[in-house]
Amino acid sequence: MLQPSLFDDSALGAELGELNALTRTPLTQGAWVDTAPGWLSGSDALFERLVDTVPWRSERRQMYDRVVDVPRLVSFYDERAPLPDSMLVTSRDSLSAHYARELGEAFVTSGLCYYRDGHDSVAWHGDDTGRSRTEDTMVAILSLGAARSLLLRPRGGGSSLRFTLGHGDLLVMGGSCRTWEHCVPKSKRPTGPRISVQFRTRGVR
Ligand SMILES: O=C(O)CCC(=O)C(=O)O
Protein backbone atom coordinates (compact mmCIF):
# COMPACT_ATOMS: atom_id res chain seq x y z
CA MET A 1 0.00 0.00 0.00
CA LEU A 2 1.47 3.35 -1.04
CA GLN A 3 1.71 6.04 1.64
CA PRO A 4 1.12 9.26 -0.33
CA SER A 5 3.96 11.76 -0.28
CA LEU A 6 3.32 14.85 1.86
CA PHE A 7 4.31 16.89 -1.19
CA ASP A 8 2.15 14.99 -3.66
CA ASP A 9 -1.06 16.71 -4.72
CA SER A 10 -2.48 14.27 -7.23
CA ALA A 11 -5.85 16.01 -6.96
CA LEU A 12 -4.34 18.88 -8.97
CA GLY A 13 -3.10 16.45 -11.62
CA ALA A 14 0.43 15.44 -12.51
CA GLU A 15 2.74 18.18 -13.75
CA LEU A 16 6.29 18.11 -15.09
CA GLY A 17 8.87 20.53 -13.74
CA GLU A 18 11.59 22.37 -15.64
CA LEU A 19 14.47 20.28 -16.95
CA ASN A 20 16.77 23.30 -17.03
CA ALA A 21 17.21 22.93 -13.26
CA LEU A 22 18.82 19.47 -13.50
CA THR A 23 21.92 18.85 -11.39
CA ARG A 24 24.72 17.03 -13.24
CA THR A 25 27.17 14.87 -11.28
CA PRO A 26 30.24 13.78 -13.26
CA LEU A 27 31.36 10.18 -12.59
CA THR A 28 34.55 8.52 -13.81
CA GLN A 29 35.44 7.60 -17.42
CA GLY A 30 33.05 10.11 -18.98
CA ALA A 31 29.91 8.83 -17.27
CA TRP A 32 27.54 11.21 -15.49
CA VAL A 33 24.13 11.39 -13.81
CA ASP A 34 21.56 14.19 -13.94
CA THR A 35 19.01 14.44 -11.14
CA ALA A 36 15.78 16.41 -10.72
CA PRO A 37 14.02 15.61 -7.43
CA GLY A 38 10.22 15.80 -7.71
CA TRP A 39 10.36 16.40 -11.48
CA LEU A 40 6.83 14.98 -11.87
CA SER A 41 4.64 16.45 -9.14
CA GLY A 42 1.30 14.89 -8.28
CA SER A 43 2.61 11.50 -9.45
CA ASP A 44 0.95 9.24 -6.85
CA ALA A 45 -2.26 8.93 -8.91
CA LEU A 46 -0.17 7.91 -11.95
CA PHE A 47 1.52 5.27 -9.78
CA GLU A 48 -1.89 3.82 -8.80
CA ARG A 49 -3.07 3.78 -12.44
CA LEU A 50 0.06 1.94 -13.58
CA VAL A 51 -0.25 -0.67 -10.83
CA ASP A 52 -3.76 -1.45 -12.12
CA THR A 53 -3.33 -1.19 -15.90
CA VAL A 54 0.17 -2.43 -16.79
CA PRO A 55 0.43 -6.14 -17.77
CA TRP A 56 3.06 -6.98 -15.14
CA ARG A 57 5.04 -10.19 -15.47
CA SER A 58 7.81 -11.77 -13.46
CA GLU A 59 11.35 -11.50 -14.72
CA ARG A 60 14.34 -13.76 -15.37
CA ARG A 61 17.63 -12.10 -16.17
CA GLN A 62 21.08 -13.11 -17.34
CA MET A 63 23.47 -12.46 -14.44
CA TYR A 64 27.01 -13.22 -15.60
CA ASP A 65 26.88 -16.91 -16.66
CA ARG A 66 23.45 -17.81 -15.19
CA VAL A 67 19.79 -16.90 -15.77
CA VAL A 68 18.20 -16.06 -12.42
CA ASP A 69 14.77 -14.98 -11.12
CA VAL A 70 14.65 -11.28 -10.35
CA PRO A 71 12.37 -10.42 -7.43
CA ARG A 72 10.32 -7.64 -9.06
CA LEU A 73 7.68 -7.38 -11.79
CA VAL A 74 8.37 -5.84 -15.20
CA SER A 75 6.72 -4.74 -18.43
CA PHE A 76 8.46 -3.55 -21.60
CA TYR A 77 7.03 -1.24 -24.29
CA ASP A 78 9.02 -1.15 -27.50
CA GLU A 79 8.82 1.85 -29.77
CA ARG A 80 5.70 0.64 -31.58
CA ALA A 81 3.72 -0.25 -28.44
CA PRO A 82 1.24 2.32 -27.13
CA LEU A 83 2.21 3.40 -23.62
CA PRO A 84 -0.26 2.63 -20.83
CA ASP A 85 -0.68 6.27 -19.76
CA SER A 86 -0.52 9.58 -21.61
CA MET A 87 1.62 11.03 -18.79
CA LEU A 88 4.39 8.61 -19.79
CA VAL A 89 4.19 9.88 -23.37
CA THR A 90 4.43 13.47 -22.13
CA SER A 91 7.39 12.62 -19.88
CA ARG A 92 9.27 10.73 -22.61
CA ASP A 93 8.72 13.47 -25.18
CA SER A 94 9.78 16.19 -22.77
CA LEU A 95 13.03 14.29 -22.05
CA SER A 96 13.62 13.72 -25.77
CA ALA A 97 13.20 17.45 -26.46
CA HIS A 98 15.49 18.47 -23.60
CA TYR A 99 18.33 16.08 -24.50
CA ALA A 100 17.89 16.24 -28.31
CA ARG A 101 21.11 18.07 -29.06
CA GLU A 102 23.31 16.14 -26.61
CA LEU A 103 21.80 12.70 -27.30
CA GLY A 104 21.21 13.10 -31.03
CA GLU A 105 18.17 10.81 -31.02
CA ALA A 106 14.90 10.36 -29.16
CA PHE A 107 13.97 8.13 -26.25
CA VAL A 108 11.69 5.51 -27.82
CA THR A 109 11.30 2.51 -25.51
CA SER A 110 9.92 2.31 -21.98
CA GLY A 111 10.82 -0.36 -19.45
CA LEU A 112 8.72 -0.48 -16.30
CA CYS A 113 9.78 -2.25 -13.07
CA TYR A 114 7.48 -2.72 -10.08
CA TYR A 115 9.08 -3.24 -6.65
CA ARG A 116 6.11 -4.39 -4.54
CA ASP A 117 7.87 -3.97 -1.18
CA GLY A 118 11.33 -4.02 0.39
CA HIS A 119 11.81 -7.71 -0.53
CA ASP A 120 11.82 -6.81 -4.23
CA SER A 121 15.17 -5.72 -5.64
CA VAL A 122 17.58 -5.97 -8.56
CA ALA A 123 21.23 -6.96 -8.19
CA TRP A 124 24.22 -5.07 -9.59
CA HIS A 125 24.09 -4.96 -13.39
CA GLY A 126 24.82 -2.63 -16.30
CA ASP A 127 22.45 -1.63 -19.10
CA ASP A 128 24.79 -3.15 -21.63
CA THR A 129 22.66 -5.12 -24.08
CA GLY A 130 22.73 -3.88 -27.67
CA ARG A 131 24.33 -0.60 -28.68
CA SER A 132 24.97 0.49 -25.09
CA ARG A 133 27.61 -2.25 -24.86
CA THR A 134 29.96 -0.09 -26.93
CA GLU A 135 28.35 3.34 -27.44
CA ASP A 136 27.64 6.27 -25.13
CA THR A 137 23.93 6.69 -24.50
CA MET A 138 21.43 7.88 -21.87
CA VAL A 139 18.88 6.06 -19.74
CA ALA A 140 16.28 8.31 -18.08
CA ILE A 141 14.61 6.85 -14.96
CA LEU A 142 11.37 8.31 -13.62
CA SER A 143 10.52 6.94 -10.15
CA LEU A 144 6.95 6.71 -8.87
CA GLY A 145 5.59 5.62 -5.50
CA ALA A 146 7.65 4.97 -2.38
CA ALA A 147 11.30 6.02 -2.40
CA ARG A 148 13.95 3.32 -2.77
CA SER A 149 17.74 3.50 -2.95
CA LEU A 150 19.41 3.21 -6.35
CA LEU A 151 23.15 2.58 -5.99
CA LEU A 152 25.76 3.23 -8.67
CA ARG A 153 29.35 1.97 -8.70
CA PRO A 154 32.11 1.64 -11.29
CA ARG A 155 31.86 -1.64 -13.19
CA GLY A 156 33.85 -4.31 -11.39
CA GLY A 157 33.58 -2.65 -7.99
CA GLY A 158 34.51 0.47 -6.08
CA SER A 159 32.70 2.71 -3.65
CA SER A 160 29.08 3.36 -4.53
CA LEU A 161 26.90 6.45 -4.78
CA ARG A 162 23.39 6.27 -3.33
CA PHE A 163 20.35 8.06 -4.76
CA THR A 164 16.94 7.90 -3.06
CA LEU A 165 14.25 7.88 -5.74
CA GLY A 166 10.45 7.94 -5.60
CA HIS A 167 7.38 10.22 -5.94
CA GLY A 168 8.27 11.73 -9.32
CA ASP A 169 12.07 11.98 -8.97
CA LEU A 170 14.11 11.87 -12.19
CA LEU A 171 17.62 10.42 -12.63
CA VAL A 172 19.33 10.26 -16.02
CA MET A 173 22.47 8.14 -16.52
CA GLY A 174 24.54 9.34 -19.44
CA GLY A 175 27.88 9.43 -21.25
CA SER A 176 29.83 6.18 -20.88
CA CYS A 177 27.26 4.91 -18.37
CA ARG A 178 28.12 1.38 -19.55
CA THR A 179 31.27 1.73 -17.42
CA TRP A 180 29.07 1.90 -14.31
CA GLU A 181 26.66 -0.60 -12.75
CA HIS A 182 23.54 -0.01 -10.67
CA CYS A 183 21.29 -1.92 -8.29
CA VAL A 184 18.22 -1.49 -6.10
CA PRO A 185 19.04 -3.35 -2.85
CA LYS A 186 16.47 -5.01 -0.64
CA SER A 187 15.28 -2.89 2.25
CA LYS A 188 14.99 -4.25 5.80
CA ARG A 189 12.71 -1.38 6.80
CA PRO A 190 8.97 -1.52 5.98
CA THR A 191 8.91 -0.11 2.46
CA GLY A 192 6.02 0.82 0.21
CA PRO A 193 5.80 -0.04 -3.49
CA ARG A 194 7.80 1.77 -6.19
CA ILE A 195 7.60 1.80 -9.98
CA SER A 196 10.66 2.73 -12.06
CA VAL A 197 10.05 3.87 -15.65
CA GLN A 198 13.20 3.74 -17.83
CA PHE A 199 13.20 5.57 -21.15
CA ARG A 200 15.87 4.38 -23.59
CA THR A 201 16.92 4.97 -27.18
CA ARG A 202 16.52 2.46 -30.02
CA GLY A 203 18.56 -0.73 -29.64
CA VAL A 204 19.56 -0.13 -26.02
CA ARG A 205 18.59 -2.39 -23.07
O1 LIG B 1 14.64 0.51 -10.41
C1 LIG B 1 15.36 1.21 -11.10
O2 LIG B 1 15.20 2.42 -11.20
C2 LIG B 1 16.51 0.57 -11.86
C3 LIG B 1 16.03 -0.22 -13.02
C4 LIG B 1 17.13 -1.03 -13.61
O3 LIG B 1 18.13 -1.19 -13.05
C5 LIG B 1 17.01 -1.70 -14.86
O4 LIG B 1 15.99 -2.29 -15.12
O5 LIG B 1 18.00 -1.70 -15.61
PDBQT file of the ligand as one rigid body, heavy atoms in Angstrom, charges set to zero:
ROOT
HETATM    1  O1  LIG A 301      14.639   0.514 -10.414  1.00  0.00    +0.000 OA
HETATM    2  C1  LIG A 301      15.359   1.212 -11.102  1.00  0.00    +0.000 C 
HETATM    3  O2  LIG A 301      15.204   2.418 -11.197  1.00  0.00    +0.000 OA
HETATM    4  C2  LIG A 301      16.507   0.573 -11.858  1.00  0.00    +0.000 C 
HETATM    5  C3  LIG A 301      16.027  -0.220 -13.016  1.00  0.00    +0.000 C 
HETATM    6  C4  LIG A 301      17.126  -1.026 -13.610  1.00  0.00    +0.000 C 
HETATM    7  O3  LIG A 301      18.127  -1.187 -13.051  1.00  0.00    +0.000 OA
HETATM    8  C5  LIG A 301      17.012  -1.698 -14.864  1.00  0.00    +0.000 C 
HETATM    9  O4  LIG A 301      15.991  -2.287 -15.119  1.00  0.00    +0.000 OA
HETATM   10  O5  LIG A 301      17.997  -1.701 -15.613  1.00  0.00    +0.000 OA
ENDROOT
TORSDOF 0
